[in-house]
Amino acid sequence: MDIRTDYVLVTTRGARAMLKAEAKYHLGQVVRHRKHPFRGVVFDVDPSFSNSEAWYDAIPEDSRPAKDQPFYHLLAENGTSHYVAYVSEQNLVADDTGQPVDHPDLPDLFGDFEDGRYPLQFQLN
């Protein structure tokens, strides 16, 4: 299945509600940023913002994404470097170039690039 679904238990005024968050992109998928010139491979997904407030506050206010959407951890690359990026779903699009990403940490998590994606290479506990 290409969509990761997480369930979050929320308690409000003594009542419990189950919220469902669906991620548009899946592990191993190559994506690119809508505004900035980088692309990467999804290696983890948070159902909503789960980084520090300092990180969020460092984003210019007029560019801050909503917190109530999936956020993706990417093994990212641009023209000059490799790094880990944390990006909101609204700022990503699928990369349809068919080209692999050249991040040095990819072999630690994924198999060889095939059919436009990276298959998971590790086992979960």
N, C-alpha and C positions, 0 to 999 in steps of 0.2 A: 504494500500500500504506500502511496506517495505522500500522504498527509499524516503528519504526526498530530495526535490529539492528546492533550493533557487535561485533567480534571482538577479544578481548584475548589476546595471547600471554603465557603465564606459564611461567617456567622454574623447576623445582624439582628439586634433586638431579640436575642434568644432563638431566632429561627435559623435553620440551616438551609443553605441553597447550594446546589452544585452548578458551577459555571463551566462551560465547555469552551476551550480555546483551540482553534484549528490553525495550524501553520500551513502556509501556502507552499513553502519550499521544503525539501526533504534532505536528510543527511546524504552527503556525497554529491549533491547537485551543485553545478557551477552557476554562480549569480554575479551580477555586476551592480554597482551603485548607480542610482539614477542621476546624481548630481556631480559626483567626484570620480576621477579617472582611475578606478581600481575594480578588480574582480576577485572572486575567491570561491572556496569550497565550503559549504555548510558542514560544520562538525558538531554543533549543538544548537538547541533551540530553547529559549525561555518563553513560556506562554504569555508573559507580560514583562515589562521592564524589571530587571533584576540586577542593576549595577548601582554604583554609589550615587548619592545626591550630588556630590562634588563633580563627578563625571557629567551628569545631566546638566548641572548649572553651568558647566564650561561651554556648552553649546549656545550659540547666540539665540536669544529668546525668540526671535522671529523664525528660527529654523528648527526649534525643538520639536521632535516627534511626540505624538501622543504616547503615554505610557501603557495604555490598555490594549496593546497589540503584541504579537510575537516579536521577539528580538532574536537575532541570529548571531552566533559566534562563527566567524569565518577565518580560514587560513587564506590570507589575502596577499595580493601582489599588485604593485603598480610598475611603472617603467623603471624604477630605481631600487626598490626594496621589497622584502617579504615581512609580514607582520600578522598579528591576530587583530581582527576588527570586530566590533560589536555594533550591529546595524538593525534599525527598525525595519519591519516588513514594508512599510510605505516607501522606504528609500531603496528598495531592491527590485530588480527585474531579472528574469531568467537570462542567462547568457546563451545566445544561440549561435555563437561562432563555431562551435564544434572543436575548439582548441583546448588542450589541457592547460592546467595551471601549473606553474613551476615553483611551488612552495617546498622548501626542504623538509618540512614536517609531514607532508602527505603520506609517505610510506609508513609512518608510525601508526596511522589510523585507517588508511584505505589501500585497496589493491590498485592495480594499473587502470588507467583511464580507459574506459570502453563504452561505446554507445553513448557518448556525451556525458558520462557521469563516472564517479568513483565508487566502487563497491566497498562496503565496510570490510575491514581486514582484521578487526580485533573482536574479542569476545567480551560480553558484559558479564559482570559478576551476578 
